[in-house]
Amino acid sequence: MDILVERRKVSNALGKSNLPGLDYTLNPYIGCSHGCIYCYARLYSEPRVGNNWGKIVIVKDNIVEILAKEIRRKKKGVVGLSTITDAYQSIEAEKGITRELLRILLENNFKVSIQTKSSLVLRDLDLLCSRLELVDVGFTITTLKDEFARIIEPKASPPSERVKALEKISAEGIKTWIFLGPIIPEISENSFSEIVEIAESTNSVLYYDKYRVKPFMYGLAKEFAEKAKKIDWNAISEKIRELCRSRGVEFIPAFDDI
């Protein structure tokens, strides 16, 4: 998949967050090269990017400088890195923008909550370990089958790599969590037990969320969207809860109860 990379200057870095547990959002990029077929973030991106999800990434060229100035007048809070892009998507290996943003946030005693599908986050283990009290890292895992993940999350790190990264980060004493979502009918269910076991072994909190069907999902993800409409989500939720209870894993519905 060819990615069109563009550059843009921005006037602000931190945005107000409406997500639970986050005070601010910080998105170094517009768009995401992972190209996940179910990703809701395309709905919150400008139309040209959203309609070509996974094919266009806009680099916020001056966001590091903007954050360095902006952070001086901001009230301390929790920053979500990131909410409508993956801060550790492939272009970050070249640009290093996320690393600089993370450094500035930690130097200014802001808490940082990272959510990613990329093992590239391991590159910044030194920064994360320097301020254990300020960071947590979560990995989205929808399936543990690498071959299926290549279809639904074509440019993200394979789940096997995400699990290894999670284990390394947890071993350093960093607070970790798993986002099991969106729960893809029949596909995610086959991995429930193993994912809960991974959460137990890494002392990770398990957040979970159902497959929230949006109109665009009737394109590439039509099969899953149709199945999701017929699923008994309460039964799915209870299955996850029971598995977590049996292994002493803390579980939290990601947005509201299923």
Phi and psi in degrees as a GROMACS rama.xvg file:
@    title "Ramachandran Plot"
@    xaxis  label "Phi"
@    yaxis  label "Psi"
@TYPE xy
-80.5464  134.068  ASP-2
-110.17  128.301  ILE-3
-87.368  118.675  LEU-4
-105.618  127.021  VAL-5
-123.896  164.853  GLU-6
-123.05  146.079  ARG-7
-150.604  145.557  ARG-8
-92.9799  144.141  LYS-9
-121.784  162.07  VAL-10
-103.782  -13.1505  SER-11
-146.442  159.552  ASN-12
-113.371  -57.7259  ALA-13
-83.5357  133.646  LEU-14
-116.198  157.914  GLY-15
-73.2511  135.539  LYS-16
-103.143  141.29  SER-17
-106.387  6.25336  ASN-18
-85.4355  144.327  LEU-19
-60.4367  133.947  PRO-20
85.2867  -4.4746  GLY-21
-119.725  135.622  LEU-22
-93.3211  -34.5137  ASP-23
-133.131  156.46  TYR-24
-113.748  148.858  THR-25
-142.554  110.875  LEU-26
-119.158  106.322  ASN-27
-69.4535  -20.5055  PRO-28
-131.598  157.258  TYR-29
-108.189  123.952  ILE-30
91.1966  168.908  GLY-31
-150.759  126.888  CYS-32
-74.1516  -10.7427  SER-33
-57.878  -36.5077  HIS-34
66.402  32.6102  GLY-35
-61.6339  130.887  CYS-36
-71.6014  -15.3293  ILE-37
-106.177  0.753824  TYR-38
-66.6758  123.861  CYS-39
-71.7488  -19.8605  TYR-40
-61.1203  -24.4115  ALA-41
-61.5261  -26.1625  ARG-42
-74.3433  -17.4282  LEU-43
-111.127  13.73  TYR-44
-109.73  161.91  SER-45
-59.6139  147.41  GLU-46
-51.3715  -42.8352  PRO-47
-60.9914  -37.0031  ARG-48
-76.9767  -45.9788  VAL-49
-61.4825  -38.0889  GLY-50
-76.5282  -12.0232  ASN-51
-125.235  45.5947  ASN-52
-58.9924  129.738  TRP-53
89.4581  -5.36003  GLY-54
-112.345  -17.6855  LYS-55
-129.52  129.876  ILE-56
-129.063  126.559  VAL-57
-105.652  122.922  ILE-58
-86.5804  126.84  VAL-59
-82.5282  91.9033  LYS-60
-57.6519  -38.5357  ASP-61
-110.613  17.3966  ASN-62
-66.0506  -29.2716  ILE-63
-64.2875  -46.6781  VAL-64
-65.1479  -39.5667  GLU-65
-64.6634  -44.7792  ILE-66
-62.6369  -40.661  LEU-67
-58.8496  -35.1866  ALA-68
-81.8308  -42.7  LYS-69
-67.0944  -35.7802  GLU-70
-66.437  -22.3175  ILE-71
-65.8626  -26.6762  ARG-72
-108.998  7.14882  ARG-73
-95.362  142.331  LYS-74
-70.3843  140.131  LYS-75
-56.0111  143.036  LYS-76
-171.301  -173.623  GLY-77
-97.0231  128.62  VAL-78
-107.389  125.349  VAL-79
-85.7023  120.623  GLY-80
-124.818  89.1841  LEU-81
-131.185  178.423  SER-82
-115.924  -28.8923  THR-83
-126.988  24.2809  ILE-84
-159.357  172.686  THR-85
-105.435  115.978  ASP-86
-63.6136  -17.6476  ALA-87
-113.121  25.4529  TYR-88
-63.3319  170.414  GLN-89
-56.2817  -35.8967  SER-90
-65.3603  -21.8049  ILE-91
-64.4191  -28.4301  GLU-92
-60.5975  -31.9945  ALA-93
-87.5072  -42.9743  GLU-94
-83.6619  -38.5954  LYS-95
67.6404  20.4393  GLY-96
-68.0235  -45.0157  ILE-97
-59.5238  -40.6332  THR-98
-59.1667  -43.1807  ARG-99
-68.7139  -38.4645  GLU-100
-63.1378  -44.0497  LEU-101
-61.1083  -42.6949  LEU-102
-59.9003  -45.7615  ARG-103
-63.7174  -44.1217  ILE-104
-61.0812  -46.2528  LEU-105
-69.9668  -37.2906  LEU-106
-63.2217  -25.5004  GLU-107
-102.317  15.0647  ASN-108
61.7683  33.8434  ASN-109
-90.9322  139.537  PHE-110
-76.8329  144.612  LYS-111
-128.742  127.324  VAL-112
-114.402  115.301  SER-113
-102.366  131.236  ILE-114
-124.372  128.373  GLN-115
-151.002  166.16  THR-116
-121.25  22.9993  LYS-117
-126.186  135.587  SER-118
-74.91  -7.10327  SER-119
-59.5723  -22.0499  LEU-120
-56.8264  -24.2548  VAL-121
-61.9502  -26.1125  LEU-122
-56.5598  -31.9862  ARG-123
-100.625  21.9599  ASP-124
-59.1107  -33.2458  LEU-125
-63.1192  -42.6314  ASP-126
-67.7725  -42.962  LEU-127
-62.4143  -41.2742  LEU-128
-71.9029  -20.804  CYS-129
-73.5594  -22.0045  SER-130
-139.553  64.8107  ARG-131
-55.6924  -32.6935  LEU-132
-73.2845  -11.5863  GLU-133
-108.324  -5.7471  LEU-134
-125.815  150.818  VAL-135
-141.68  151.079  ASP-136
-130.73  128.321  VAL-137
-121.66  143.755  GLY-138
-114.964  130.455  PHE-139
-77.7582  126.258  THR-140
-133.659  111.79  ILE-141
-97.9159  -24.8364  THR-142
-155.889  156.336  THR-143
-100.91  2.40924  LEU-144
-90.8726  108.961  LYS-145
-58.1972  -40.1809  ASP-146
-66.8188  -33.9137  GLU-147
-77.0516  -36.5645  PHE-148
-60.4117  -32.2227  ALA-149
-63.912  -22.5738  ARG-150
-83.8849  -44.4235  ILE-151
-93.6061  -21.9807  ILE-152
-134.774  62.9216  GLU-153
-56.1967  -34.0806  PRO-154
-112.272  6.8627  LYS-155
-79.9931  161.713  ALA-156
-61.3513  142.054  SER-157
-58.2727  149.234  PRO-158
-53.7649  -36.0253  PRO-159
-60.4942  -37.4516  SER-160
-71.4533  -37.9883  GLU-161
-62.1803  -41.676  ARG-162
-63.8765  -43.6655  VAL-163
-61.785  -40.6785  LYS-164
-65.1241  -42.5154  ALA-165
-58.3145  -44.3591  LEU-166
-63.8366  -41.0296  GLU-167
-65.8031  -42.8309  LYS-168
-67.2007  -43.3981  ILE-169
-61.9218  -39.0998  SER-170
-63.0554  -20.845  ALA-171
-86.1092  -0.166184  GLU-172
88.6352  11.1456  GLY-173
-82.5691  138.356  ILE-174
-66.0136  130.222  LYS-175
-128.882  159.561  THR-176
-152.825  160.455  TRP-177
-118.636  134.532  ILE-178
-104.177  105.704  PHE-179
-90.1424  89.5505  LEU-180
178.696  154.855  GLY-181
-69.113  144.879  PRO-182
-72.1099  112.51  ILE-183
-88.4835  120.586  ILE-184
-48.3881  130.148  PRO-185
73.2112  -34.3587  GLU-186
-80.6171  -57.654  ILE-187
-62.5064  -36.2216  SER-188
-57.6562  -33.4705  GLU-189
-68.4247  -14.3739  ASN-190
-109.84  -0.809084  SER-191
-50.903  -54.5042  PHE-192
-59.9152  -45.6858  SER-193
-66.0388  -39.2556  GLU-194
-64.9342  -41.0186  ILE-195
-64.2984  -38.8566  VAL-196
-62.3536  -40.583  GLU-197
-64.7313  -40.7077  ILE-198
-60.7221  -40.939  ALA-199
-64.7503  -47.1418  GLU-200
-69.4362  -23.7501  SER-201
-103.595  4.52803  THR-202
55.601  42.6795  ASN-203
-99.9419  144.038  SER-204
-74.2384  143.034  VAL-205
-108.723  112.918  LEU-206
-95.0361  144.508  TYR-207
-140.787  152.952  TYR-208
-153.361  144.089  ASP-209
-74.9272  171.341  LYS-210
-80.4086  105.446  TYR-211
-91.3888  104.588  ARG-212
-71.7417  125.232  VAL-213
-117.208  156.473  LYS-214
-52.2332  -39.2478  PRO-215
-64.4321  -20.5623  PHE-216
-71.1769  -11.6893  MET-217
-82.4322  7.93796  TYR-218
-92.1644  -104.275  GLY-219
-61.0851  -32.6412  LEU-220
-103.863  26.6142  ALA-221
-56.4497  -44.0677  LYS-222
-58.9674  -43.6597  GLU-223
-70.8779  -38.2134  PHE-224
-62.2588  -43.479  ALA-225
-65.9525  -40.2858  GLU-226
-67.7571  -37.5361  LYS-227
-62.1815  -33.213  ALA-228
-65.3743  -21.5661  LYS-229
-103.955  -4.52451  LYS-230
-76.9597  142.266  ILE-231
-85.9905  92.3717  ASP-232
-68.3126  -27.7876  TRP-233
-63.7216  -39.4607  ASN-234
-67.2813  -40.0964  ALA-235
-62.06  -45.2767  ILE-236
-59.4804  -44.6382  SER-237
-65.5959  -35.7338  GLU-238
-62.6399  -44.1619  LYS-239
-63.2363  -44.7083  ILE-240
-60.2456  -43.6493  ARG-241
-65.0967  -41.7819  GLU-242
-62.5188  -41.7034  LEU-243
-66.486  -43.977  CYS-244
-60.2687  -39.9698  ARG-245
-66.2533  -21.6101  SER-246
-116.233  7.13938  ARG-247
68.7406  31.1358  GLY-248
-95.666  131.343  VAL-249
-71.7284  131.734  GLU-250
-127.868  144.899  PHE-251
-143.125  125.725  ILE-252
-60.3033  132.372  PRO-253
-65.9411  -40.3272  ALA-254
-124.01  -58.9369  PHE-255
-145.424  169.51  ASP-256
-64.9628  146.536  ASP-257
